[in-house]
Amino acid sequence: MAGGRYPYPKHVWSPTGGWWTQPTNWKANTAFAFGVGATFVAAAWKYSAENEERHTRPKGFIPSQLWAKEFRDGEVYGKK
C-alpha cells in the first residue's frame, strides 16, 4: 500500500529531479529529444547511402541495395 508524499531532505540533489517530479513540459521535451535523434539518424542514413561502396559483388540480396547510390542504376541481387 502506497503512502502519501512524506517530507524529504531538500539538500539532496538528483539528476532525475528528485522525489515526485513531473515537469509540466515533459511531453514537449520528449518530442524535441526524439526529433533531434531522428534528425541525426536521417543524416547518418543519407551519408551512408550516398557513400556506400562494395568492393565485391554481393552473393545475395542486401537491404541496403534498395537505397544505396551504387545500386540505383538497376543493378541488384549481385547479378552480372
C-alpha positions as CSV (number, residue, x, y, z in Angstrom):
1,M,0.0,0.0,0.0
2,A,1.5,3.3,-1.1
3,G,1.5,6.2,1.3
4,G,1.2,9.9,0.7
5,R,4.0,12.3,0.0
6,Y,6.2,12.4,3.0
7,P,8.8,15.1,4.0
8,Y,12.1,14.5,2.2
9,P,15.6,16.1,2.6
10,K,15.8,19.3,0.5
11,H,19.6,19.2,0.4
12,V,19.8,16.0,-1.7
13,W,20.4,16.6,-5.4
14,S,19.3,14.2,-8.0
15,P,20.0,14.4,-11.8
16,T,16.5,13.0,-12.4
17,G,14.7,15.7,-10.5
18,G,14.4,14.2,-7.1
19,W,11.2,13.0,-5.4
20,W,7.8,13.1,-7.1
21,T,9.0,15.1,-10.0
22,Q,6.7,15.6,-13.0
23,P,7.9,18.5,-15.2
24,T,5.0,20.4,-16.8
25,N,6.6,20.3,-20.2
26,W,7.8,16.7,-20.3
27,K,5.8,15.9,-23.4
28,A,7.4,18.8,-25.4
29,N,10.8,17.9,-24.1
30,T,10.3,14.2,-25.1
31,A,9.1,15.2,-28.6
32,F,12.1,17.5,-29.0
33,A,14.5,14.8,-28.0
34,F,13.0,12.3,-30.4
35,G,13.1,15.0,-33.2
36,V,16.8,15.7,-32.6
37,G,17.5,12.0,-32.5
38,A,15.6,11.3,-35.7
39,T,17.4,14.2,-37.4
40,F,20.8,12.7,-36.6
41,V,19.7,9.2,-37.7
42,A,18.4,10.6,-41.0
43,A,21.6,12.5,-41.7
44,A,23.7,9.4,-40.9
45,W,21.5,7.2,-43.1
46,K,21.7,9.7,-46.0
47,Y,25.5,10.0,-45.7
48,S,25.9,6.2,-45.5
49,A,23.6,5.6,-48.6
50,E,25.5,8.1,-50.7
51,N,29.0,6.8,-49.8
52,E,28.4,3.1,-49.6
53,E,30.8,1.2,-51.8
54,R,31.1,-2.6,-52.1
55,H,34.4,-4.0,-53.5
56,T,32.9,-7.4,-54.3
57,R,29.5,-8.2,-55.7
58,P,27.0,-9.4,-53.1
59,K,26.1,-13.1,-53.5
60,G,22.5,-12.4,-52.4
61,F,20.1,-9.7,-51.5
62,I,21.3,-7.0,-49.1
63,P,18.6,-4.5,-47.9
64,S,20.9,-1.5,-48.5
65,Q,20.8,-2.2,-52.2
66,L,17.3,-0.6,-52.2
67,W,18.7,2.8,-51.3
68,A,22.4,2.9,-51.9
69,K,23.6,5.1,-54.8
70,E,25.8,2.3,-56.1
71,F,22.8,0.2,-57.0
72,R,20.4,2.9,-58.2
73,D,21.0,2.1,-61.9
74,G,19.1,-1.2,-61.7
75,E,21.9,-3.5,-60.6
76,V,20.6,-5.6,-57.8
77,Y,20.9,-9.0,-56.3
78,G,24.6,-9.3,-57.4
79,K,23.7,-10.3,-60.9
80,K,26.4,-9.9,-63.6
